[in-house]
Amino acid sequence: MNRKDDPAEKHFFQSERYFSANQQWFFSTRETADQGPFYSRFIAETEFKTFLKKQTGIGADAWDAPGVRR
């Protein structure tokens, strides 16, 4: 049930975590500014896993486990 003052529609979007600019790769996070630059997407993905490990204390290998969404 919506209240009278609630907006009629809510717009959500999902952006790509990895992106390139000027032939350099970056990754974005919710908490901080974009991270990079990196020489390749592979390195950006690897650094993102390291970032997650530092932020969560969860081993980076856990993010490669079956059933874990990226």
C-alpha angles and dihedrals in degrees: 000000000000125000120233092253096047115111113256094233135023119209120208126179137185120213131199111268093213123051139162132225126176091355092303127111129228138175127215128219135190094234105044143023120283113295123226161352102232128172095235142014089246091059091046090053091048092049090048090056089051089049091052091049091053093045099045106023088233116131114256090234089065089069090061093053118117112270096024110124121221 
